């Protein structure tokens, strides 16, 4: 059950300690990495002087990158076998098992790359560094014979109700993983798991699969939004896991809008902080089954002391029976919710194990300093918000003391601003040609519209200091940029830059801060002027696409730093006997595929 290594490191690392020390050193000292991961923003691409592209990348990089097409550049960053550049990588070389091999012969590889000169040595070294500091994401599922024939794990049709293929893949594999983990954890009588607690259960896809055969677990689903719980219970009915309540009504009174006495006494769905579903009421009693309890609760930390007494253990119903033994799990917990789940292992005697898969790193708060805001101009003046904006959140990143107290030339502790954390949720390895073209077009249009805003006085020109050279882990770079949030636009707006500008300006006319200036701009700016902008900057679209690709590629190290920090937190706790990280999904199906497991002593 347990992997041979506690962290899924790339080949070549001797042990976790050496990797962690080297990772923290790289994150806090490599200036190019710091600029690409939090130090620059696409909105500044056409408004900076000197231009961002020239200031960011070395001249030999720019010359070489301009001579290659974007698909080839992405192949070099993400898929190309780096064996051919072993001498250039020097001691930074790592084996490239599973990566695409070059189609050229050895002599051709030594002389160049894809018919052109070899990439600059510093670029090759940087690619090797990012790859070796990125955690391995390979996944080899233990499929049954029938699953191997169809090529994927399956869920019973009645359990998979409402799920898309991606969700089926995630739930099927994670359910199996949790089931194996409970068996692995049952070696001690004090660690025999009686309940699976799902933090942020949402529509309860995971809990529904855990409660049905063959797992038959008792599930406690904790969700903050009542409408999600109502939807989950409705799907329990669709999945034939519970019986829909029959309500007897006086039809004439009901149609007249008068609630009958029977209606008032037996609401169809009503959720409070108490358990609302149990095995006898929910499942077919003719077969072995689990149970589901729903709790509506906003989790502010990992303390479950108020909830544990409410959990019913149907296997120990006599008075004086032992309290439930819990395993806390979560499938893609957003932001700090994963932190709360890991801390629940320490704060609650009843919690014996955790298995958490995170996502949405941009929603994490920050422990070491003032929060970084994506859109500071949208915050209205407010004394309470001004006070909280300079406060540190003890529940935020980093969790571990190792990362929080790491000393480097800029001070103490490793920080990751919101731009870096947002880039960490990218999955460039999964980009298709169509996907990447769509990304590049949207970012080009948005960056060029920012230039129009600056030229016409809607927004001020960004500062010309060395902002981009300041490391993202020591400064709130996002707070210095004035911007406008546009949000989503219709697909027809991306047919041309003119259509995009007209669609965006039309949407922004009601902006509370810039609406008047935008309305004036919309009436004065001609289509010909918009076309002139597109013509003037069209040759720089490739430059922006290159930078965006490098940012997304580099951000895999940001995700690794976040995951390692969470693992280190468990490692530092005396109550934890074992902890590890491993992949539980196929990266192509679900890029946020790393689970963090902790077992209590």
VEXVONU-185512 format. One record per residue: z, y, x of N, C-alpha, C in turn. Coordinates in steps of 0.05 Angstrom, whole numbers, plus 5000, padded with zeros to 4 digits. Example, Ala and Ser with C-alpha at 12.3 -4.5 7.8 and 13.67 -1.06 7.14 Angstrom:
2
515648865264515649105246515649345264;514249555257514349795273515750015258;
This chain:
601
500049765016500050005000500050255017;501950265036502150505053499950505074;498550735078496550735099497750715126;496150635146497150595173498050855186;496851085178497651345189498551525166;500551695172501751865151499852085142;498052165159496052365153493252255158;491252305141488552205146487052365167;487752325192486652485214483952375222;482252555232479752465243480152305269;478252135276478551965300479052145325;480652045343481052195368483852325370;485252345348487952455349489952235355;491652285375493552075384495752035363;496852255352498952225332499052485315;500752475294500952695276502152945289;504152905306505453135319503453295336;501853165352499953305369497853445351;497053325330495153445312496253705299;498753685289499953915275500354155294;501254105318501654325337498954445344;496954285348494254385354493054535331;493454435306492454565282493654845279;496354865281497655125278496755325300;496355225324495355395346492555495339;490855325329488055405322488055605300;489655565279489655745256490656025264;492456035283493756295289492456435314;490656305328489456425352486456455351;485056285335482056305335481256545318;480256755330479656995315477356965297;475256815304473056775287473856625262;475456415265476456275242478056455223;479756635235481356815219479657015204;477457105216475657285202474157145180;473256905185471756755164473556665142;476056615147477956515127480056725120;479156935106481057135096480657405108;479157435130478857695143476457855133;474557715119472257865109471857775079;470357945065469757885037466857955032;465557785016462657815011462058094999;463958204984463358474972463058684992;463958645017463758845038461158815054;459458615047457258545064455258765068;454658915047452659125049453859405049;456459425051457759695049459059765075;459259585095460559635120458659765140;459759935157458160055179459860055204;459159905225456759735228456759505208;454459385205454159175184455958935192;456858795171458758585175457658345190;455158285186453858055199453858085229;453158325238453058375267455758385279;457658495265460458525275461858255275;461058075258462557825255461657605274;458957565277457957335292456857425319;457257255339456157315366453057335365;451957485383449057535383447457275386;448357085404446856845407446956665382;449056685367449256545341447156655322;447056925320445257055301442356985307;441756995333438956935341438156655334;439956465339439356185334439256135303;441156235289441356185260438956305245;437956535254435756665241433156495244;433056325265430656165270430655905254;432655855238432855605223433255655193;432255475177432555495148435355415140;436255525117438955475108439555175104;437855005093438454725091439054595118;437554675139438054575165440754665176;441454915170444055015180446354875166;446054825140448154665126448354385136;446054265143446153995155447653995181;447154195198448554215223451554245219;452354415201455154465196456554215185;455254085166456653885149455953595154;453453545162452553265162451453165189;450653335206449253245230451253095249;450352875260451952725279452152885305;454552945313454953125336454952965363;454452705362454152555387452152675406;449952785394447852895411448653145426;450953265417451853505430454453455445;454853195453457453125465458153295489;456253355506456853505530457653795523;456453895501457154165493459854175480;460553955466463253945453465453905474;464753775497466553725519469053585508;471453685514473853545505474253585475;472653745462472853795434471153595418;469753425432468153225419469753025403;468852955379470052745363467952555354;468552305351466552115340465752195312;463252135306462152215280461451965263;463351795259462851555243462251635215;460051535204459351585176457651835172;457352005194455652235190452752165195;450952345186448152295188447252285217;445752095225444652075252442152235254;441652345278439252495282436852305282;434652395271432252225270430652235296;431452405315429952435340430952245361;429252185381430052015403432052145421;433151985440435252105458434052325475;431552285485430352485502429852745487;429052715461428552955445431153095439;433252935434435853065428436853225452;436453115476437353265500435853515504;433353525495431653755499431853965478;432853905454432954105432434053975407;433654115385434554015359432554085338;431453875325429453905304427154075313;426154025337423854165347424354445357;426854525358427454795369429654765390;430454995401432554985422435254895410;436854785427439454695418441254935409;443054885391444855105382446555205405;447555455404449255555425451755385429;452655375453454955205460457455285444;457855555441460255645426460055565397;457655565385457355475357457955175354;456955015373457454725372460454675375;461754815393464654785397466154855372;465355075358466655155334466354945312;463954835309463454635289465154385295;465354305320466954075328469954125321;470854375327473654445321474254425291;472554545275473054535246473054255235;471154095245471053815236473553655243;474453695268476653525277479353615265;479553875258482053965245482053915215;479753845203479553785175480453495170;482253455150483153195144480853015133;480952765140478852575130479152535100;476852525086476852505057475552245047;474952055065473651815057475451645039;474251515019475751354999474351084995;475850874998474850604994476550474972;475650484947477250384925477350074925;479649964917479949674913478849584886;476149564884474949504859475049204853;475049134827474848864818471848784819;471348524815468548424816466848564796;467848594771466248734750465749024757;467749154769467449434776465449474798;465449284817463549294839460749274829;460349104808457649074797456549324785;458349474771457549724758457849964777;459149924800459350134820461550334815;463350294796465450484792467750354776;470050484777472350394762471950464732;473050304715472550344686475250384672;475150514649477450524631476550414604;478350294589477650204562476450444546;474550384529473250594515475150764498;477050624485478950774468480850954484;481350884509483051044526481451274538;478951244543477251444556476251654536;477351654511476351844491476852134501;474752294499474952574507474452624536;474152414553473852454582470952474590;470352644609467752654622467752454646;465452384656465352194678467152254702;467352514709469052594732471952524725;472852584701475652534693476152234691;474252084682474551794681474951684709;473351774728473651684755476451754766;477351994762479952074772482251914759;482151894733484351764719484351464725;482051334725481951044730483150974758;482351134778483351074805486251154809;487051384797489851474801491851294785;491051194762492751014747493250764763;491150654775491450414792493250474815;492950714827494550784850497450814842;498050944820500850974811502050694805;500550524792501550254786502250104812;500550124832501049994857503550124871;503750384868506050524881508650444869;508750414842511250334829512050054838;510049874842510649604852511649614881;510349784897511149824925514049934926;514750104908517350234908519550064895;518849844883520749684868522249484886;521849494912523149304930526149344929;527149584923529949634920530749654891;533049534883533849544855534349834846;535150014864535650284857533050454854;530850334861528350474860526350334841;527350194822525650074802524950294781;522450384782521650614766521550534736;523050694720523050644691521150824676;520651074687518851264674517151404694;514751464685512851634700512951914687;513652114703513752394693511252544702;509652634684507152774690507553074687;507553214710507753504710505053624703;505153794682502653924673500753724661;501553584640500053354629497553444615;497353694606494853784592494253614568;491853504567491053334544492153044547;493652994568494952734573493052504577;490852554590488952344597490252134615;491752234635493052054654495251894640;496952034625499151894612498251684592;496051744578495051554558494051304572;492851324595491851094609494150934622;496251074630498650944642500150784621;500250884596501850754576500550514563;497950484567496550264555496250034574;495649784564495249554582492849614601;492949524626494949334637497449464649;497549734651499849864665502349864647;502049944622504249944603506750084613;506350324623508550484633509750654611;512350724615513650924598513151194610;511851374596510851624606512351864594;513152054610514252304601512252524608;510952644588508852844592510053114588;510053274609511153554608508853744609;508653914589506454104587507554364576;506554594586507554854579506254964553;503854864547502354984524502454794500;503454894478503754724454501054624444;498954794445496354704435495254464451;495954454477495154214492496553964483;499153994477500653764467499653674440;499053864423497953794397495253654400;493553754418491053614423491353344435;493353304452493853044464494752844443;496452934425497452754404495152684384;493352874380491052814363489352604376;489052614403487452414417488852154418;491552154418493051904416492251754390;491851904369491051784343488151684346;486351844358483551754361483351504379;485151484398485151254416486751014404;487651044380489050834366491650754380;492950954392495450904405497850984388;497351114366499351184347498151204319;499751194300498751204272498951484261;496751574250496851844238498651844214;500252044213502152064190500652124164;501451984144500352024117502152224103;500952444093502452654080501652654050;503552614033503152624004503352913995;501253003982501153283974500553303944;501653513932500753603906498253763910;495853653904493353783911493054063899;494054083874493754343861495554553875;497954473882499754663896498654723924;497554523937496554563964494154753964;492354713945490054893943490855173936;493055193922494055463914495555593937;495855443959497255553982500255513982;501155343964504055293962504655033977;506455043997507254804012509054633995;508454373994510154193979512654123994;514654023981517053943994516553724014;514753554008514153334027512853444052;511153654049509853774073511953894091;513854034078515954174094517653974109;518053744097519853544110518453384131;515853354129514353184148511953324160;512453504178510153634191508453434206;505853474206504053294220504553294250;504553534262505053554290506853794294;509153744306510953964313512353894338;512054054359513153994385515354194392;517654094401519754264412520354154439;522654224450523354124476524453834474;524653724451525553454447523253254448;523853004453521752804453520552774425;517952734424516652714398515152454393;515052284413513552034409514951804423;515251574410516551344422514951094415;515550874428513950644427513650534399;515850514384515750394358513950544339;513750804342512150964325509250994335;508850934360506351014372504350784378;505350544382503650344392503650094374;501549944377501249694363503449504373;505149414355507449244363506648964368;504048894364503248614368502448564398;502548764414501948724442503948874459;504048794485505848924504504749204508;506549404510505749674511507749844525;507050094532508850294542509450494521;510350724529511050934509510351204521;510151404504509651684512511551864499;512852034514514552254504513352514513;513152704494512052964501514353174502;514253344522516253554525514653814529;515254024514514154284518516054444535;515154494560516954634579515254774600;516055024606514855174628516555114653;515254984673516754904697516755144716;519155244722519555464741520455364768;521455114769522254994794522254694790;523454544808523454254806525954134793;527654304782530154214771529654094743;530253834740529853694714532453614701;534653744710537353664700537553694670;536253894658536353934629534653734614;532553624627530653444614531553154616;532653064638533252784642535052664620;537152804610538752684589537152634563;534852774559533252744535531352514536;530952404560529052184563530251924553;528951794535529851544524528851304540;530651134547529850884561530050664542;527750574531527750364510528650094521;528650064547529449804558532549794563;533950024561536750034565537950214543;538150104519538950264496541950254491;543450074504546250054499547750294512;550050354501551550584511552450524539;552350714557553250684584551050574602;548550544592546450434609545750644631;544550554652543950724675541850934667;541951164681540051374674537251284684;535251404673532451314680531851364710;530151194721529251224748526351334747;525851564757523351714752521551724776;518951714770516951794790515352024779;515352244794513952484785511052484796;509152514779506352514787504952754775;502552814785500953024774498152984784;496253024766493353004773492253284772;491853404796490853674800492753884789;495153894801497054104794496154364806;496154574790495154834799497454984813;496755124835498555304848501255184856;503355324847506155244854507054994839;505654904819506554674804506954434822;505154394841505454174860508054214877;508654464884511054514899513554434883;513454504857515654424840515954114838;513753984837513753684836514953564861;514253674885515353564910518353624912;519153864903521953934904523653774884;522353674863523953514844525053264857;523753164877524752934891527352984905;527753234913530253314928532353404908;531553534887533553664869534653474848;533453244843534253074821534852794830;537352694827538052424835536352214821;535452274797533852074781531052044792;529952244806527252224816527252064842;525851844842525851664865523251674881;521151794870518551804884516852024871;514952134887513052324877510252244887;508252304871505452264879503852484866;503152694882501952934871499252994883;497353064866494753154875494453444867;493953614887493853904881491054014877;490954264869488454414867489054704864;487054874860487455164854489455294873;488755284899490455404919490755704916;488755824904488856114899491156194881;492156014865494356074846497156044859;497255954884499855934897500956214902;503556244902504756494911505356474941;506456694952506856704981509856744987;510756585005513556585012514356795034;512456855051513157005075512657305073;511457395051510957685049509957765022;509258015018508158104993505757944984;505457904959503257744948500657894953;498557734958495857854961494457844934;493358064925492058074899489058094902;487657944885484757954887483758224877;484858324855483958574844486358764841;487258894863489559074861489159304842;486659404839486159634822486659574793;486759324785487159254757490059264749;491859294768494759304762495459584754;496459624729497359884720499959964734;500460214738503060304750505360194734;507160054748509459924734511659884755;513959994750516159974769516859684775;516959524754517759234759515659094776;513059144770510959014785510859124814;511359384817511459484844513659364861;515959304848518159174862517358884868;516258734849515658454853513258424873;511558634875509258614893510058604922;512458704927513458704955515558484959;515858314939517858104941516557844952;518257674964517357414973518257204953;516457014948517156804929517956544944;520456464941521456224955519955974947;518555974924517155734915514255724925;513455924940510655944948510055814975;507655874985506755765011507755945033;508755825056508955545062511555425052;511555155047513955025038515654945062;514454855084515954735106517154955124;519354895136520555075156518855085181;517554865188515854845212513655065211;512255085188510155275185511255555181;513455585166514555845160515755985185;516555825204517855945228516155915253;513655825250511855795273511356055287;511956075312511656325327508856345340;507656585337505056635349504856925357;502657005368502457275380502757505360;502357435334502557645313505257645300;507057465307509657455294510557165289;511657125265512756865258511756775231;511056525229510156415203507156435200;505956245186503056235181502556315153;501056525149500356625122497456575117;496756535092494056505083493656685059;491956895061491657075039489856945017;489557094995488256974972485256914977;483957074994481157015000480856745014;482656695033482656445048483256215029;485156245011485956034992483755974972;482356184963480156144944477855994957;477356054982475155914996475855625000;478455555001479355285006478755094983;478055194960477355024938474254974936;472855074956469955024957469554734966;467154624960466454354969463554354979;463054485002460254515011458854255016;460354045023459053785027457753675002;458553774979457453684954455153864943;454654074958452554264948449754124949;448354144928445554064928443954314934;441354284939439654514944439754714921;439754614897439854784873442554924872;444754784878447354904877447555134897;446755074922447055284942445255524937;442855484926441155704919442455874898;443755744878445155884857447456054868;449055934886451256084899450256324914;448156274930447156494947446056724931;444656654909443456864892445657024879;447656894868449857034854451357224873;451957124898453357284917451657514927;449057464931447257684940447157904919;446857824894446658024873449358184871;451558044872454158184869454658364893;454058284917454458454941452658694940;450258664931448358884929449159084907;450158984885451159154864453559324875;455259204892457459354904456359584920;454059544934452859764949451959984930;450859914907450060124888452460274878;454660134873457160264864458060474885;457960394910458860574932456960814934;454360764934452360974938452461184915;453161094891453261284868456061374861;457961334878460561444875462361304855;461561074845463360934826465760824841;465260734866467360634883467160784910;469460794924469460924950468460734971;467560844993466560685016468960555029;468760295037470960165050471660295076;474160255085475060375110473460265133;473160415154471560335177473260245200;475860185195477560095217476959805223;478459685241477959415249479259215230;478959265204480259095185479458805188;476858755193475858475194476958335218;478058475238479058345262481958265259;483258365237486158295234486358015222;487957845234488257575224489157565195;488057375180488757355152491657265148;492857135168495557035164497657245169;496857485176498857695182498557945166;496457965149495958215135494758165108;495458335089494358325062491658485062;489558355070486958485072485858565045;486358395025485158444999486258694986;488658774993489859004980488459264988;486759265009485459505019482759545006;481859364989479159384979479259464949;477759684943477459764915475059614904;475359494881473059344870473159334840;471259214829470959184800470458894794;471958784774471458504767469358494745;467458324749465258294729465558054712;466257824724466557574709463757444705;463657274685461157124681459157284665;456657234671454357354657452557134646;450857204627448957014616447056924638;445956684636444056574655441656754658;440856874636438457044638438857284656;441357354662441857584680441257524709;440857264716440357184744437357134749;435657204730432757174733431757374755;432857614755432157814775434557994780;434358154801436558334807436758554786;434558644776434558844755435958744730;435358494722436758384699439758354704;440458284729443358254735444758524733;443558734745444858994744445159094716;443059064699443259154672445358994656;445458734661447458574647450258644655;450658694681453358754691454259034682;452459234683453159504675453759514645;452259364629452759354601455459244595;456259044609458858914605461159094614;460659254635462759414647463159694634;461559764614461760024602464460074590;465859864582468559894570470759854591;470059844616472159824637474160054634;476759994633478760214629478960414651;478060344676478360524698475660654706;473560494705470960594714468760614692;469560564667467660554646465860794644;467061034646465461284643463461314665;464261254690462461274713460261074711;460960834701458960614699456960684677;457860794655455960864633454061084643;455061264659453261474670451261344689;452261164706450461034724448260874710;449060744688447160574673444960744661;445660984653443561154640441861294661;442861344685441361494705439761314723;440661064727439360884746436860754734;434560804746432060694735431560414745;429860264732429160004741427760014768;426260224772424860244797426760284820;428960434816430960464836432460204843;432860054822434159794825432359604842;429759604835427859444850427759534879;428059794884427959894912430359774928;432659754915434959634929434359344936;433259194916432658914921430658884944;428659054945426659044966427859114993;429559314993430659415019432559205032;433859045015435958865026435158565024;432658505015431958235010431958065036;431358195059431358055084434157985094;436158115083438958065091440257855073;438857765053439957555036440757305053;438957235072439557005088442057045105;442457285115444857345131447357295114;447357395090449657355072450057055066;447956915062448156625056449256475080;448556555104449556425128452556475130;453456715126456356775127457856625106;456856625082458156475060458456175067;456356065079456355785087458455735108;458655915128460655885149463455915138;463856095118466456125106467355875091;465455765075466155525060466655285078;465055265099465355045119468055065133;468855305142471255355156473755315139;473455365113475855355095476855065092;475454865100476554595099479054575117;479254745138481654745154483954885139;483255085123485355215106486655005088;484954845074486054635057487754445072;486854365096488354185113491054305120;491154565126493654695133495554695109;494554735085496254725061497354455056;495654245058496553975053498553885074;498053955099499953875121502654015117;502554265109505154405103506754265082;505454165061506854025039507953755050;506453625066507453375078509753425096;509653635112511853705130514353765115;514153895092516453945075517953685069;516453485060517753235053518953105079;517453125100518353015126520953135135;521453385128523953525137526353455121;526053325098528253275080529653015086;532353025089533952785095533752575073;533352675048533252485026530652315025;528652395040526052255039525952055061;525451805054525251585073522451555084;520451625068517651585076515851775060;513751875073511852045060509152025074;507052065059504352045071502352185053;499952215064497652345050495252155052;493852115031491351955032489552035009;487051955012484952014991485151804969;485051904944485151714921482751734903;480851914909478351934894476051944913;473651904902471251954918470852254920;470452364944470152644948467752754933;465652604931463252704917463852734887;465652574876466352594848468552814843;470452824862472753004858473753094885;472853334894473453424922476453454928;478053534908480953544913482053264909;481753104930482352814927484652714944;486352894954488552804971491152794955;492552564956495152544943497352564964;499452694957501852714974504052544961;504952344976506852154966509452184981;511752174967514352184978516151974966;517651824982519351614973522251684981;524051674962526851754968528251524982;530151594999531751395014533351214995;
